[in-house]
Amino acid sequence: MTGPDVTGPSVTGPGATGRGGTADSPLVVRCVETANCTERRPLTDPPRRPDMLLLHYTAMASAERAIHWLTTPESGVSCHYVVTEEGEIVQLVPEALRAWHAGVAFWRGEEDINSASIGIEIANPGPGEVGEEFPPRQMQAVRDLARDICARNAIPPARVLAHSDVAPGRKTDPGPLFDWRWLAAEGVGLWPAAIHRPEQADCRIADLQRQLAEIGYHIVITGVIDPQTQTVTDAFRLHWGPAVAEQNSSMHAPSRPTDMSDAAQTLPDVSAPPQDDTPKLDEASPLTDPVIAARIRDVWAALAAVA
């Protein structure tokens, strides 16, 4: 992005006030006004409350440049919070309103992710750039803010997601260096317990696709490894791949997306009926973190079987 390191009108200090009144979180030290927001949809009485937390990285040179862009009307984008490199928490959009951070996205039947979620932009230039690591004080600020948001809005761990989860192939943030495992250990997000890979793992692609869909990903059950399956499994690995591999020494799967293009040569018959005793999820069923954690384990075992 080009442009000066400036922001819109702001006020500072814990619990700062800005557009929409007092900051939603006591952790906010600065509010910056933006018109890049609308009412959450559908319009209901009482208003819809967010039930998802979405994490992003800014992919820009500095937090101030990102804040400037997120508050510029011509950008057409915004978020609820920005966490700076130093761990300062800046609020741009009140939580009651719909920020414009997710774009075209999907999760467990929901297509208007902006109306369903609160968005946090973490100042980070993105993979391959200088300073791509997330410094400890910034991660601690993300943890504290996410804890506060989830507690006040009753957001379950399984609904703390990456932008790459809801927009596979189109987005990769917050990227492969974001420490989801640490965040879950600190009480934010879902992380599966250690898994036990069978000696001869059996994987049917239709089952793998169904498991990914039950976690929440947008995927059509085709029974074959096609481009959509590659895209979704890449997104899955960005969030859950690295640390699951670390939990099981028998697995040596890479932390970044890998090519499954020649895996079909070693797969069992995909037309065979699935063997699965774990309760199924559907769009109307309540979110149960243990069931979703089991599905995450199932997907990793399946990916290890076809590696």
N, C-alpha and C positions, 0 to 999 in steps of 0.2 A: 504494500500500500504506500501511496505517496501522500504528503500533507504534513502540516505542522504538528508538533507534540502539544496539542491543546485539547481541552474538553469543553463541554457545555457548562452552563451555570451549575455551581455546586455549593454544598455546605458540608462542613466537616465536624468531626467529633463523634464519640460513641452515641449510637441512637440518633444519628443525624437525620434531619428532615429534608425532604425534597418533594418531587412530584408525587402526589398521593399521600402526603403527610409524613408521619414519623416512620423511620426505617422499620422494616419487619423484624429484623434481627438486631439484638443489642450488640452484636459483633461488628456491625457496620460502622466504619469510621468516616465515610464520605458518601453522599448521595449526589448523583449527577442526573440532571433532567434529560429526558428524551421523549419524543412524541411517537417513537417507533413501537407502538403497542396498541392493543385493542382489548375489548371485553373477551373473556373466555367463552367458548361456544360448547354446547348450545346455551343460550341465555335462559337461565332458570332462576327461580326464587325458592330458597336462597341460591346465590351464585355457585356455580361449579367450583369445587376445590381441587387443586392439583393432587394427583396421587402417584406422581413419578418425578424422579430427580435425574436430570440429564447433565453429564459432564462433557465439556469440550476443552480444546486448547485454542488459543487465539490465532496461532500461526502468523504472528506479526512481531515486529522488532521490539516492541515495548508495550507495556500495559497501557500507557497513556495514548499511544497511537491507536490501540484497539478500542479504548473508550471513546476516543474521538470518532472513529468509524462507526461504532455501535450507537452513537447518539446523533449521527448525521442523517437527516431525512432521506437524502438520496441513496443511502446504503441499502435501505429496506431490511435491515437486520438489527437485532438487539438481543439482550439477555437480561435476566434478573440481577445477576451478580457478576462481578469480575474480581478475581483474586490476583493481586499483583505479584511480581517476583519477590517482593519483600514480605508478602503475607498480609498486605492491607486488603480489606474487604470493602468493595465499592458497590453500592446498589444503584441500578439504573431504572428498573421497572418494579413497581410494587407486585408482590406475589399474587395479589387478587386479579391482576391483569395478565393478558396473554402476550408474552414477549415473542419475538420472531427469531428463534434460534435453531429450530430443528429442520425446517424446510420440508421437502417431500420425505415422509418417514412412515414407519409402521411398527406397531408392537402389540401382539395378542389381540388383533382385531381393531385396534385404535389407529386411525389414519391422521387425525388431527393431534399430533403429538404436542404441538405448541399449547393447545387448550388443556392438555392433560398434565403438563409438566412445569417444573421450575428449572431454569437453565443457569448453570454456572460456567463461565468462561475462565479458564486458567491461563494466565499469561505465560506463553511458551512459544518459541519460534517454530516448533515442529521438527520432525525427524530430519537429520542431516544438517541442521543449522547449529551455529555456536550457541551454547547455553541450553541445549535441548533437555538436559536433566531437570527434573523438578526438585528444587532445593528443599531441604527439610522444613524450614519455617513456612514455606508456601504450602507444602503437603499438610502440615499441622493446621494451617488456617482452613484449607479445604475440608479437612476432617471436622474441625470445630463447627464450621458453617453447615456442613452437610448433616451433622448430628442435630443441630438446632432446627434446620428445615424439616428433617424427617420426623423429629419429635413433635413439632407444632402441627404438622400436616398429616401425621399418622401414615407416612410413606413406608411400606415394608421393605426389607432388604432386597428382595427380588426385583424391586422397581427402581433401584439405583443403577443406572445404565450409562453406557458410553454412547456418544453420538454415532459411532460406528455400528453399534448394535441395532439402532433403529433405521439406519440408512446404509446398509452394507454396500460396498462397492463405490458409493458416492462419497462417503466420509470415512476417515480413519482415526479421528480424534476421540479421546485424548492420546492415542498412540501406543506403541509397543513399550515405551519406557515408563508409562504410568503404572504405579505400584498398587494394583487392585487388591492383591493379597494383603498387603500391609493395611490398607484402608479397611478391609473387612475385619481384620484382627482388632482394629481400633473401634469397631462397632458400626461401620457404615458399609452397606452392601452385602451381597451374598457370596460366600466362598465355600465350595464343596469340601467335605472331609476327604482324607486320603482314600484313594480307590485301589482296588485289587484287580489287576488284569488277569483274566483267565489264561491258562497255558496256551490254548488255541482259541483266540477270540473269533467269534463268528459275526460277520457284519452284513446285513442286507441294506442296500442303499435306501430302500423305501422306509425302513425303520429309522435309519439315520435322519432322513428328511423329516419324518414324523416327530422325532424327538426334538429336532431343532425348532419345528413349528410349535411344539408344546412349550418350549422355553419361552417363545415369543416372536421368533424371527419370521419374516415373510418369505415363505418358500412353498412351492408347489410340489406335491408328491408325484414324482415321475418314475422312481425306481432306477434311475440311471444317474451317473455323475455327469451333470451338464453344467453349463456356465453359471446358472443361478446357485447350484450347490457349491461350486468352488467359491463363489463370492460370499455366500453366507458362512461357510466354514472358515474362510479367511477372517471374517468379522468375529466369529466365535473365538478363534485363537487370539485375536487382539485383546480380548477381555479375559478369557479364562484359560487359554492355552498354556502360557509359560509356567504359572505356579502349580497347575495340576501336574505337569510333568515333573516338577521338582519334588512333589509329594510322593512320587512313586519311582524308586530307583530303577525299576525294570523298564520304564519308559524313557526313551531318549528323543522324544519329538521336539522339533525346534520351536523356539518361542515366537517366531514370525510365521506368517502364512507360507505353506508349502504347496507344491504342485501335486494335485491328485490325478493328473491326466492319465497316468498309466496304471492307476490302482484297479481299474475295472478288470484287468487281466487276471487278478487274483481273487476276485470276489465270488462268493457263493451265488446260487441262483436267487436273483432279486424277486422272482415271482412267488417264492415260497411264502407261506403265511408267517407273520411275525410271531416270535415267542417272547411275550412281554407281560409280566405280572404287575408292573408298577401302575398305579392308578393313572388313567388318562386325564389330560387337561383339555378343556375347551374354552372358547372365548367367554362363556357365561359362568364358568366355574370360579370359585374363589381362589386367590393366589395362596398357595401353601409352600412356604419356603423349602421345607424338607423334600417335597416332591420335585420341585424345580432343581434343587441341588442334586437329587438322584438323576434327573435327566442330564444335567451337565456332566456327571460322571459317565453316564451311558454314552454320550456323544464323544467324550474323550477316548473311551475304550474303543468305540467304533473307528475313530480316526487312527488310533494306534494300530488297529487290525489291518487297515488298508494302506498303511505307510510303507 
